[in-house]
Amino acid sequence: MKDRSAFGIAALWENWKAPTTRERVRTFVVLTTPSNDLISHIHDRMPAILNPTGYERWLGLESDPGDLLVPFASEQLVEAGQFAFPRQLMSRSNERLRSRLPRILC
């Protein structure tokens, strides 16, 4: 965040029993949205960052808060020019750097 505050991302979790072992398993998934202008040069998707005004709806009993899953505004993430990964370093054509990135970004 621009002000370095904590933020929430949209995710789902579930506790279930594996059918073959009956072992209790905890799983989760981070939901994504199309990327915003800040991230689009790295990947076409990004984690769904929730606006704080939507936290209660996301965590509540509402059956479909899907309208909260929109690309987060670039301007709210960082000051102009302050992004930690300069565009030239994150270029998809930079194979050496790309080979070091976690698979989730590539």
C-alpha positions, 0 to 999 in steps of 0.5 A, a space after each residue: 500500500 502507498 501508506 505501507 499499511 496492511 491489506 487484505 486479499 480475497 481467499 477461500 479456505 476449507 477444512 475437509 477429510 481426505 476420502 482415502 486416509 480420512 486425514 483432516 486437510 486444510 486448504 486455501 486458494 488466493 483469488 485473482 483478478 486481471 492485473 492493473 497497470 502497475 502489474 500488467 507488464 509482469 503478469 496478466 493476473 494479480 491477487 484480488 486485493 480487497 478495498 477495506 470498505 469491502 472486508 465485512 462483506 467478504 468475511 460475512 454471510 453474503 452469498 455472492 460478494 463477487 463484485 469486490 473482485 476487481 483490479 485494485 487501483 495502481 495509484 493506491 498501491 505505491 507512489 508513482 515511480 516507487 514500485 519495487 520491480 522496475 519494468 526493465 528488470 521484470 521484462 518477460 524477455 529477461 530470461 535470466 531474471 525470469 528463471 529466478 522468479 517463483 513459478 506463480 509469477 511466470 
